[in-house]
Amino acid sequence: MGILKLLRLWVAALYALVQSCCVVLAQTPGQLDPAFVDPQVSGGSVLVPQSDGRVIVTGGTVVTLSPIAIRSALRLNEDGTIDSNYNVPGASFTGLALLPDGRSLAWGTFTTLGASTSRNLALLKTTGEPDAGFATAPVVGNPLPTVVVAVPDGSGVYVGYAGGWLVRLGLNGAKDPAFVPGSLDAGDIQALAVQASGKVLVAQSGKIFRLSSDGGRDPLYVESTFASATPRFALSAEGSLFVGGTTAAVTGGGLRTLFKLKPDGGLDPSFKYAGDGTTAGDKTVARLVLQPDGKLLANLAGSTLFRLLAHDA
């Protein structure tokens, strides 16, 4: 092999190495992830991550562009491609919460769903098929569920309703009488998250606060205000909370569209989303999900999905 050819190969290898190093160095918190393929999905304001890296997309009408199809829910593989092994009967879901055993609880404005006859709530198997063993009595006044989140030990779910109702249900649908929430007002329960300790983070009426596992208001949590009509929660393993919504002031401070709260409350200055809005109401995070590898998967209203690189310390 000639010296000139060897030199060309050496230069090509060096160039490839430099390029790969630049890519690694460029992967800083808040940047888009180049490894995620655009799934060409329109609609679907609810993103639910599984422990294996797959993500369920639902919430209203979900439209796939390639091939063109209308779905109530679909599941994306880790790289953004659509999983063909997940099929849910027709319904318009408002949301869906994943349980530790791989099943999920879907909610919306329906009276039946396949074999399930539980009003506005349905337990789905890992394949998307409804579980007929779940049945729950309606809350007084029959308000609509607004948000559902699983209990960390897998024993049940918390269900927030319009009008400020909050209950804890077992996986058979029975209400847990040991949970009696206090210090709630009449505003809708907008978002929920449960820390590993069992304490419940709640967004209601522009406030973010914490309840103990029996329902009492936690005075040790530094509460925040965020005047967004649609706050979204994503909880990290150590208890930090990512919050997205419509651009607004956080606790009387600067305008934010996406921010992070410390495990015991209060704004975490280590995270600054590069795409924050510059005026009140400027942008809206339609859904926010923290994947097992620490990457944030989200979508802005009127935009497609995007993913932020790992940044949760």
N, C-alpha and C positions, 0 to 999 in steps of 0.2 A: 504494500500500500504506500502510495506516494506521500511525501511530507506535506504537500499542499492539501491533500484529501484529509490527512490526519488533523491538520490545523483547522480545516473547516468543521470537522466533527467535534473537535475540542471547543471551538467557538460556539457551535450550536448547543452543546451540552451546558456550557457556561451560561449562555443566554437563557436556557430553560430553567436552570437553577436560580438565576437572578429573578426571573419572572415568578417562580413559585415562592421565593422568599418575599417578594413584594406583595404577593397575594396574602401570605400569612401576616406580614406586618400591617397590611391594610385592614385586617379584620378587627376593627375596634368597636367598642360598644355603641350601639345605635345605627350601625351600617346595615344595609340589605345583605342577605345571604345569597351568594351567587349559585349555590348548590340546589336551591329550591326552584323546581320547574313550575311555571304558571299553569295551574290546572284548568284555566279558562272556565271559571265558575262565576255566574252572576247571581246575586241575591244570597240568602243564607247569612243572617246576621249573628248566628250562634255557632261557635267553634268549640268542640269538646275534645281535648287531647286524651289519648290512651297511653298507657305506660310503655307500649311498644313503639311509640313514635307516630302511630296513625292518628288521624284527626277526623271526627264526625262533624259534618257541616249540615246545619238545619236552620230553622227559624224563617217562617213564611214560605215563599216559593223559591226553590233552588233550581237554577237553570244551568245545564252544562252546554257548552258551545261546540264541543268536539268529542262525541257526537252530540247533536242538539237533542235535548230531552228535558222534561220537567220532573222534578223529584221533590218529595217531602223531606228527605234526608239522604245524604250520601257519606261515604267514608273515603278519606284521602290516605294514600300510603305516605311514608316518611318523606319521599322525594316530590310529593305533590300529585302523583298519578292517582286515578280513581280506582278504589277497591270494588271489584265486581261481585264479591261474596257477601255484601251487606245490602239487605233489601227490607224496606219498611212499608207496611200498607199505607194507602193514601190517606193523608191527613195534613192539616196545616199546623205544625208545631210552633209554639212560641219559644220553647227552649227545651234543652235536654241535659241532664246531669248524669255523669258516669259514676257507677258504684265500684267499690274495690274489687268485686268479683267479676267485673267485665260487663255486667248488665247495666242498664241505664233507665232513668225515669224521665219520660217525656211529658210535657204539659202544653195545653193549648185550649181551644174552644171546641171540644168534641165530647160527645156522650158515650160513644163506643169506639174501639179501635181493634179490629180483628176479633180475637177471642176475649178481649178485655172490655168490661162494662163499667169501669170506674170513671166517673164524670171528670173530665178535664185533666186527669192524670192517668198515665199508663206505664207499666213496668215492661221494658223491652229486653229480650234475650240478646246474647252477643251477636246473633245474626240479624237483629232488627225485628224479629218476630215478637208480638205481644205475649206477656205472661198472664194467663187467666187467673193465677193464684193471688193477684194483687187486687184489693178492693178497699176503698176508704169512704167513710161518710163525709158528706160535704160540710164545710165550715158554715157557721151561722150566717145567714144572709146569702150564702152561695157566691162569694166573691171569686174572681178569677185568680189563679196562681200567677204570680209575677216573676218568681225566681225559686229555684230548688237547688240545694247543695247537699252532698252526701256527708254523713257522720264518718269521721276518719276510721273508726273501728269496724265499719261495714254493717252496723246494726240498724241503720235506717237513714232518713233524710230530714233536713229542715225544709219547710215549705213556707215561703212568704207570699202574702196575698195582697190584692188591692184593698185599700182602706186600713192597712196597718196590722193585719192579723199575721201571726207567726206561730207555727206549730212544728213539733217533731213527730215523725211517723216511723213506725217499724216497717220492715220490708213486706209485711202482709197488709199494710195500709192502716193499721191501728194507731190511734193517737197516743203519745206518751204523756201520761198525766204528771210526770215528775218535772217537765219543762214548763215553767210559767213565766213568760217574758214580761219584764217590767219596764217602765220608763219609755214606752213607745207612744207615738202620737197617731193621728188618724191618716197620716200620709202613707202612700204605697211603699211597701218594702221593695227597694230598687235593686239591691245587690246583696249577696251573702257570701261569706267564706268562713271555713272552720279551721282554726289552727290545730296543730298536733296536740295541744293541751286540752282541746275540747271547747275552747272559748270561741264565740261566734262574732265575726266582724259583720257589721250591718251598715248599709247606706240607706238613709231615710230622710226625706225633707231637707236635702242639702247638707246633712251631717254624716260623718263616718265615725262610728263608735263600736264598743265591744261589750258583749254580754257574756256572763259566766255560763257554765254548762247547765245550770239550773234556771237560767233566764234573767238573773239580776244584772243591772248595769255595772260595768267594771270601772271603778274610779281610778285605777292605776293606768288606764290606757289614755294616751294623749290624743284627744279627739280632734278631728279636722273638719273644716267646712269646704264644700266644693259644690257650687251651685249649678250642677249639670242635671238636666232632666233625665239623662240616661247614663249614669255611671256604670262602669264595667270593672270587675275585680279579676285579678289573677294572683294567686297566693303561692309564694315560694316555700321550699321545704323547711327553711328556718323561721318562717313566719312573717317575712316581709311581704308587703302588699303592693302590687302594681295596680294603679287606678287609671282608667281611661274614660273619656266622655267628651262632651262638647266643651270647647275652649272656654275656660272661666278662671277666676281667681281662686287660689288655694289658701284657705285660712287668712284671707285678707291680703295676701301677698301678690306675686306676679301671676300672669295668665299662663295656664298650663293646659295641654290636651292629654298628656300622658305623663304620669309621675309615679314615684315610689315612696311608700311609707315604711318606717322602721317597724320591727316586730311589736313594740309597745306603743306605736303611734308616733306621729310627728314626721315631717317631710325629711326624706333622705337626700342630701345634696350630692351624693355620689353618682346619681343617675339623672341625666338630662337628655330628653328626647329631642333630636335635631329637627323634627318636623312639627314642633309645637306651633299652634296658631298664634297670630300676633294681635288679634282683636277678639273681644268676647263673641262667642258663637261662630268663630271663623271656621273651625274644623270639628269633626266628630269621629271618635273611635267607635265603630259599630260593634266590634267584639274584640276581646283581648284574651289570649291564652298563653300560659307559660308551659312550654314543653319540658319533658323530663331532662333534656340536655341543657336547660337554662335559656333556650332561645324563645323569644316572644313572637307568637304568630298573631297577626291582627289584620283588620281591614278598616279603612276610613270610609265613611258614608260616601257613596257615589264612586268608589274606587275598588280595585281588585285587591286580593290578598297580598300581604307583604310579611316578611319575617326579619326581626332584628337579631343580630348576633349575640351570643352569650355575654351577659354583663352582670349577673347576679352574684356578688361576692359573698 
